[in-house]
Amino acid sequence: MSDSLVVISREEILRRIRGEYLEMPGLRLTCVQAQRLWGLDARTCASALDALVEDQFLCVGKDCAYGRFSNDTTAFQPPCLPVPGSPATNTAVRPRMARLTASPLC
């Protein structure tokens, strides 16, 4: 068996992550847990999760876990605010998250 590099597009990564969250209502993962689940490096995983936060598909809770705004796919809930001082508030790494507002679901 040969070890080979498999390259998948950013869109495929986002589709896979969205699919998992849609299939498993209530799923909440930290970035490290998401990395292990989807076999992604830290930078790729953080970038994908941040994109889904920006798209308002995911939000980040006080525990730094990513979850859906709502388990009802038709309902819209505003995004969560990261916890001050947590890695999620590092605006150099995750600049988009500083603009988000609080949500009771996360």
Secondary structure, 3 states (H helix, E strand, C coil): CCCCCCCCCHHHHHHHHHHHHHHCCCCEECHHHHHHHHCCCHHHHHHHHHHHHHCCCEEECCCCCEEECCCCCCCCCCCCCCCCCCHHHCCCCCHHHHHCCCCCCC
